[in-house]
Amino acid sequence: MLTGKQRSYLKGLANGIEPIFQVGKNGITENFIKQVDESLEARELIKIKVLNNSLLDAKEVALELAESTKAEFVQSIGNKFILYRESKDNKKIQLP
C-alpha cells in the first residue's frame, strides 16, 4: 500500500511519461493483462489511456488492471491512469 508521500512522488514521475497502452471498445482481454504485467515488470510505472469508444470508465479499468496484475493504482485523471508495481528483478524507482 502506498503512502500519500509515495503517491505524490509517483505522480510527479508519471507526469513526463506518455501512455504506452490504449484501452478501446474491446475492453480488457487476457492478452492485454499479460502485456501490462510484463510492462510493469520492465518499467515499474506505466500510464494507460482509455479511448472514447470504450464502454468502460478509466477508474474501473485501472482498478481491474491493478487487481489483475497485483499493481498499485496511483492516479486517474480524465481518460488516463497510472499504475505502479515494484519490479522483482530490475528495480529502478526508489520510493521516499
LUMPAPA-642734 format. One record per residue: residue number from 1; residue in one letter; y, x negated, z of N, C-alpha, C in turn. Coordinates in Angstrom, 2 decimals. Example, Ala and Ser with C-alpha at 12.3 -4.5 7.8 and 13.67 -1.06 7.14 Angstrom:
# residues 2
> seq_type_n.py_n.px_n.pz_ca.py_ca.px_ca.pz_c.py_c.px_c.pz
> 1_A_-5.69_-13.19_7.80_-4.50_-12.30_7.80_-3.30_-13.20_7.80
> 2_S_-2.25_-12.85_7.08_-1.06_-13.67_7.14_0.03_-12.90_7.87
END
This chain:
# residues 96
> seq_type_n.py_n.px_n.pz_ca.py_ca.px_ca.pz_c.py_c.px_c.pz
> 1_M_-1.19_-0.84_0.00_0.00_0.00_0.00_1.25_-0.89_0.00
> 2_L_2.18_-0.54_-0.87_3.41_-1.33_-1.00_4.45_-0.89_0.01
> 3_T_5.19_-1.84_0.54_6.32_-1.52_1.40_7.54_-1.23_0.52
> 4_G_8.60_-0.73_1.11_9.82_-0.44_0.36_10.42_-1.70_-0.26
> 5_K_10.38_-2.78_0.50_10.92_-4.05_0.02_10.13_-4.57_-1.18
> 6_Q_8.81_-4.49_-1.10_7.95_-4.93_-2.20_8.16_-4.06_-3.44
> 7_R_8.28_-2.75_-3.23_8.51_-1.81_-4.33_9.83_-2.13_-5.02
> 8_S_10.88_-2.41_-4.26_12.18_-2.77_-4.83_12.09_-4.05_-5.64
> 9_Y_11.37_-5.03_-5.11_11.18_-6.30_-5.81_10.49_-6.08_-7.15
> 10_L_9.43_-5.26_-7.16_8.69_-4.98_-8.39_9.53_-4.20_-9.40
> 11_K_10.37_-3.29_-8.90_11.27_-2.55_-9.79_12.21_-3.51_-10.51
> 12_G_12.72_-4.49_-9.78_13.61_-5.49_-10.37_12.90_-6.32_-11.43
> 13_L_11.66_-6.70_-11.17_10.89_-7.46_-12.16_10.60_-6.63_-13.40
> 14_A_10.30_-5.36_-13.19_9.92_-4.48_-14.30_11.10_-4.09_-15.16
> 15_N_12.30_-4.26_-14.64_13.49_-3.87_-15.38_13.59_-4.58_-16.73
> 16_G_13.13_-5.81_-16.80_13.25_-6.59_-18.02_12.08_-6.49_-18.98
> 17_I_11.01_-5.78_-18.60_9.86_-5.72_-19.49_9.85_-4.43_-20.31
> 18_E_9.25_-4.52_-21.49_9.13_-3.36_-22.38_7.79_-2.67_-22.12
> 19_P_7.72_-1.36_-22.40_6.43_-0.65_-22.27_5.39_-1.25_-23.22
> 20_I_4.18_-1.47_-22.72_3.14_-2.05_-23.57_2.14_-1.00_-24.04
> 21_F_2.17_0.18_-23.44_1.29_1.28_-23.86_2.11_2.55_-24.01
> 22_Q_1.58_3.47_-24.85_2.19_4.78_-25.00_1.10_5.84_-24.85
> 23_V_1.42_6.88_-24.10_0.50_7.99_-23.93_1.00_9.12_-24.82
> 24_G_0.16_9.56_-25.75_0.55_10.60_-26.69_-0.17_11.90_-26.40
> 25_K_-0.34_12.72_-27.45_-0.93_14.04_-27.27_-2.42_13.99_-26.90
> 26_N_-3.08_12.86_-27.15_-4.49_12.74_-26.76_-4.66_12.55_-25.27
> 27_G_-3.59_12.19_-24.59_-3.66_12.01_-23.14_-4.36_10.72_-22.75
> 28_I_-5.09_10.77_-21.64_-5.74_9.58_-21.11_-7.22_9.63_-21.45
> 29_T_-7.69_8.62_-22.19_-9.10_8.53_-22.55_-9.74_7.38_-21.77
> 30_E_-11.07_7.30_-21.82_-11.78_6.22_-21.15_-11.36_4.86_-21.70
> 31_N_-11.19_4.78_-23.02_-10.78_3.53_-23.66_-9.38_3.12_-23.21
> 32_F_-8.48_4.10_-23.09_-7.11_3.82_-22.65_-7.12_3.27_-21.22
> 33_I_-7.92_3.87_-20.36_-8.02_3.41_-18.97_-8.54_1.97_-18.93
> 34_K_-9.52_1.67_-19.79_-10.08_0.31_-19.85_-9.01_-0.69_-20.28
> 35_Q_-8.21_-0.35_-21.28_-7.15_-1.24_-21.76_-6.10_-1.47_-20.68
> 36_V_-5.71_-0.42_-19.98_-4.73_-0.53_-18.90_-5.29_-1.42_-17.79
> 37_D_-6.57_-1.23_-17.46_-7.23_-2.04_-16.43_-7.20_-3.53_-16.80
> 38_E_-7.52_-3.85_-18.04_-7.51_-5.24_-18.50_-6.10_-5.82_-18.49
> 39_S_-5.12_-5.01_-18.87_-3.73_-5.48_-18.88_-3.22_-5.73_-17.46
> 40_L_-3.62_-4.88_-16.52_-3.22_-5.09_-15.13_-3.80_-6.39_-14.59
> 41_E_-5.02_-6.70_-14.97_-5.64_-7.95_-14.53_-4.91_-9.15_-15.11
> 42_A_-4.47_-9.04_-16.36_-3.79_-10.16_-17.02_-2.33_-10.30_-16.60
> 43_R_-1.62_-9.18_-16.41_-0.17_-9.22_-16.18_0.27_-8.84_-14.77
> 44_E_-0.51_-8.06_-14.08_-0.23_-7.52_-12.74_0.79_-6.38_-12.74
> 45_L_1.81_-6.46_-13.56_2.87_-5.45_-13.58_3.04_-4.96_-15.01
> 46_I_2.85_-3.65_-15.23_2.99_-3.12_-16.59_3.85_-1.85_-16.58
> 47_K_4.47_-1.61_-17.73_5.28_-0.42_-17.93_4.64_0.39_-19.06
> 48_I_4.54_1.70_-18.86_3.92_2.59_-19.84_4.87_3.74_-20.15
> 49_K_4.90_4.13_-21.41_5.78_5.21_-21.86_4.95_6.43_-22.22
> 50_V_5.41_7.60_-21.81_4.77_8.86_-22.18_5.60_9.48_-23.29
> 51_L_4.99_9.69_-24.46_5.71_10.23_-25.60_6.04_11.71_-25.40
> 52_N_7.04_12.18_-26.13_7.48_13.57_-26.01_6.41_14.56_-26.44
> 53_N_5.51_14.17_-27.36_4.49_15.10_-27.82_3.31_15.21_-26.85
> 54_S_3.33_14.44_-25.78_2.27_14.51_-24.78_2.43_15.78_-23.95
> 55_L_1.30_16.38_-23.59_1.33_17.59_-22.78_1.46_17.28_-21.29
> 56_L_1.34_16.00_-20.95_1.35_15.58_-19.55_2.72_15.06_-19.13
> 57_D_3.01_15.17_-17.86_4.23_14.64_-17.26_4.00_13.16_-16.92
> 58_A_5.05_12.35_-16.99_4.92_10.91_-16.74_4.35_10.62_-15.35
> 59_K_4.79_11.35_-14.35_4.31_11.10_-12.99_2.83_11.46_-12.85
> 60_E_2.41_12.55_-13.51_1.00_12.95_-13.48_0.12_11.85_-14.09
> 61_V_0.56_11.35_-15.25_-0.18_10.29_-15.93_-0.23_9.05_-15.05
> 62_A_0.90_8.69_-14.45_0.98_7.49_-13.61_0.03_7.58_-12.43
> 63_L_0.02_8.70_-11.75_-0.84_8.85_-10.58_-2.32_8.85_-10.97
> 64_E_-2.64_9.48_-12.10_-4.03_9.49_-12.56_-4.49_8.09_-12.96
> 65_L_-3.64_7.36_-13.67_-3.99_5.99_-14.07_-4.09_5.07_-12.85
> 66_A_-3.17_5.23_-11.91_-3.20_4.39_-10.70_-4.50_4.60_-9.94
> 67_E_-4.94_5.85_-9.86_-6.20_6.15_-9.17_-7.39_5.59_-9.94
> 68_S_-7.38_5.72_-11.26_-8.49_5.26_-12.09_-8.63_3.75_-12.10
> 69_T_-7.51_3.03_-12.03_-7.54_1.58_-12.12_-7.35_0.89_-10.77
> 70_K_-7.25_1.67_-9.70_-7.01_1.15_-8.34_-5.72_0.32_-8.28
> 71_A_-4.70_0.82_-9.00_-3.39_0.15_-9.03_-2.42_0.89_-8.12
> 72_E_-1.26_0.29_-7.92_-0.20_0.91_-7.12_0.84_1.51_-8.06
> 73_F_1.21_2.76_-7.81_2.30_3.39_-8.55_3.60_2.87_-7.97
> 74_V_4.45_2.27_-8.83_5.70_1.69_-8.36_6.86_2.65_-8.55
> 75_Q_7.03_3.14_-9.78_8.20_3.96_-10.07_8.00_4.75_-11.35
> 76_S_8.66_5.90_-11.43_8.69_6.69_-12.65_10.13_7.09_-12.92
> 77_I_10.62_6.74_-14.10_11.97_7.14_-14.50_11.88_7.78_-15.87
> 78_G_12.25_9.04_-15.95_12.19_9.75_-17.22_10.76_9.80_-17.73
> 79_N_10.53_9.23_-18.92_9.20_9.25_-19.51_8.50_7.89_-19.42
> 80_K_8.98_7.02_-18.56_8.36_5.70_-18.36_7.95_5.54_-16.90
> 81_F_6.89_4.76_-16.70_6.48_4.48_-15.32_5.91_3.07_-15.22
> 82_I_5.84_2.57_-13.99_5.44_1.20_-13.72_4.24_1.21_-12.78
> 83_L_3.24_0.39_-13.13_2.06_0.21_-12.29_1.92_-1.26_-11.91
> 84_Y_1.40_-1.51_-10.71_1.18_-2.88_-10.23_-0.20_-2.97_-9.61
> 85_R_-0.89_-4.06_-9.90_-2.14_-4.38_-9.21_-2.28_-5.89_-9.15
> 86_E_-2.53_-6.39_-7.96_-2.70_-7.83_-7.78_-3.93_-8.30_-8.55
> 87_S_-3.76_-9.38_-9.30_-4.84_-9.94_-10.10_-5.81_-10.70_-9.21
> 88_K_-7.10_-10.61_-9.55_-8.10_-11.35_-8.77_-8.11_-12.83_-9.16
> 89_D_-7.97_-13.11_-10.46_-8.13_-14.48_-10.96_-6.83_-15.23_-11.19
> 90_N_-5.85_-14.59_-11.82_-4.60_-15.30_-12.14_-3.39_-14.59_-11.54
> 91_K_-3.18_-14.86_-10.26_-2.08_-14.26_-9.52_-0.76_-14.90_-9.95
> 92_K_0.18_-14.06_-10.39_1.47_-14.55_-10.86_2.63_-14.11_-9.96
> 93_I_2.54_-12.91_-9.43_3.65_-12.34_-8.66_3.41_-12.53_-7.16
> 94_Q_4.38_-13.16_-6.51_4.34_-13.31_-5.04_5.23_-12.22_-4.43
> 95_L_4.65_-11.28_-3.75_5.42_-10.20_-3.13_6.12_-10.71_-1.87
> 96_P_7.33_-10.21_-1.62_8.05_-10.62_-0.40_7.39_-10.06_0.85
END
